Amino acid sequence: MNTVPSLLLVAHGTRAPEGAVVTELVAQRAREALGVRVGACYVDVRHPTPADALAELPGPCVAVPMFLAAGYHVRVDVPAQLGGTGRSDVVLADTFGPDPALVAAAADRLRAAGLRDGDAVVLAVAGSSDPHAQADGATAARRLGRLLGAPVTLATIATGGPRVGEAVASLREGGAKRVAVASWLLAPGLFQRQLDACGADLVGAPISDHDAVIELVAARYQAALSAAVRTA
């Protein structure tokens, strides 16, 4: 029997079909990069659930949460849903969070959209009332600012802080000639469509299947395996 652990990608879930397409594409690329069996699941909105996906992945498995902030889903929902399967052979890896490689990917997307020197920049996060998620968003904004060498305004799409449209309008009132919005989202869908209509001069695409995402999935998988070996 093959004892090489499988990989389970755990995403939030979206009703937008294009979001699920991206998750499946990341799974496909991770499968090619790692040479292991890979499944994908969602903790909310759509199927398969973690329990559904694990039923198709017998044997040891590493679950990698694909979340850009450590909010409720990461700290409570994902462990609870995995634990509810009764599986003792599933290792939970660290989530993505504001990893510097992903911040660089967001900057890449912004440059590809036409970022110019002197543009005012907004980092658009989904938003959360969870203080851990809010802290991760602030970290991502600081890292993006250091990377771009310019101030970055943090704004939210849904909840937990100033809205993106308000931030764009405020920067214009403050004298900004052009405002660029960096998308701190993994996949296209309703939130990205809201960004595209926020009134900015340019909006970066979601990180989606950027090479940095695939590389981070592999790194989280390998790190979880190493940690499991050390504690065995």
NORQUI-V956491 format. One record per pair of residues at least 6 apart in sequence whose ideal C-beta (glycine too) atoms are under 8 Angstrom apart, sorted by the first residue. I is the first residue (numbers start at 1). J is the second residue. Records with the same first field share a line. If there is no record, write none. Layout:
I->J, J
This chain:
1->59
2->59
3->59, 60
4->36
5->36, 59, 60, 61, 62, 91, 225
6->36, 37, 38, 39, 57, 59, 60, 61, 62
7->30, 31, 34, 36, 37, 38, 39, 61, 62, 64, 217, 221
8->38, 39, 40, 41, 50, 53, 54, 57, 61, 62, 63, 64, 90
9->23, 26, 27, 30, 38, 39, 40, 41, 64, 66, 217
10->41, 42, 43, 50, 63, 64, 65, 66, 78
11->23, 40, 41, 42, 43, 66, 67, 186, 187
12->42, 43, 44, 45, 66, 67, 73
13->42, 43, 44, 45, 46
14->20, 45, 46, 187, 189, 190
15->45, 46, 189, 190
16->187, 188, 189, 190
18->187, 188, 189
19->187, 188, 189
20->46
22->186, 187, 188, 206, 208, 209
23->40, 42, 66, 187
24->40
25->208, 209
26->40, 66, 208, 209, 213, 214, 217
27->38, 39, 40
28->38
29->209, 214
30->38, 214, 217, 218, 221
31->37, 38
33->214, 215, 217, 218
34->218, 221
36->221
37->57
39->48, 53, 54, 56, 57
40->48, 53
41->47, 48, 49, 50, 52, 53, 54
42->48, 49
43->49, 50, 73, 77, 78, 81
44->73, 77
49->81
50->63, 78, 81, 82, 85
51->81, 84, 85
54->61, 82, 85, 87, 90
59->89
60->89, 90, 91
61->87, 89, 90, 91
62->90, 91, 93, 220, 221, 224, 225
63->78, 82, 90, 91, 92, 93
64->93, 95, 217, 220, 221, 224
65->73, 74, 78, 92, 93, 94, 95, 96
66->95, 96, 186, 217
67->73, 74, 95, 96, 97
68->96, 97, 98, 102, 125, 126, 136, 140, 184, 185, 186
69->97, 98, 125, 126, 128, 130, 132, 133, 134, 136, 137
70->95, 97, 132, 133, 136
71->128, 130, 132, 133
72->128, 130, 133
74->95
75->130, 132
78->92
79->92
82->90, 92
91->224, 225, 227, 228
92->224
93->220, 221, 223, 224
94->220, 223, 224
95->220
96->102, 186, 213, 216, 220
97->136, 139
98->136, 137, 139, 140, 143
99->216
100->143
101->212, 215, 216
102->140, 207, 210, 212, 213, 216
103->140, 143, 144, 147
104->147, 212
105->207, 210, 211, 212, 213
106->123, 140, 144, 182, 183, 184, 204, 207
107->144, 147, 148, 182
108->210
109->182, 183, 204, 205, 206, 207, 210
110->121, 180, 182, 202, 204
112->204, 205
113->180, 202, 203, 204, 205
114->180, 202
115->121, 148, 180, 202, 204
116->178
118->177, 178
119->176, 178, 179, 180, 201, 202
120->151, 153, 171, 174, 176, 178, 179, 180
121->144, 145, 148, 150, 151, 152, 153, 179, 180, 181, 182
122->152, 153, 154, 155, 164, 167, 168, 171, 179, 180, 181, 182, 200
123->137, 140, 141, 144, 152, 153, 154, 155, 181, 182, 184
124->155, 156, 157, 164, 181, 182, 183, 184, 185, 195, 198
125->137, 140, 154, 155, 156, 157, 184
126->156, 157, 158, 184, 185, 191
127->137, 156, 157, 158, 159, 160, 161
128->134, 137, 156, 159, 160
129->159, 160
130->160
133->160
134->160, 161
137->154, 156, 161, 184
138->154
140->184
141->152, 153, 154
142->152
144->152, 182
145->151, 152
152->182
153->167, 170, 171
154->161, 162
155->161, 162, 163, 164, 166, 167, 168
156->162, 163, 164
157->163, 164, 191, 194, 195
158->191
162->170
164->181, 194, 195, 198, 200
165->198, 199
168->179, 181, 198, 199, 200
169->199
171->179
172->179
178->201, 202
179->199, 200, 201
180->200, 201, 202, 203, 204
181->195, 198, 200, 202, 203, 204
182->204
183->192, 195, 203, 204, 205, 206, 207
184->207
185->191, 192, 195, 206, 207
186->206, 207, 208, 213
187->206, 208
188->205, 206, 208
192->205, 206
195->203
196->203
207->213
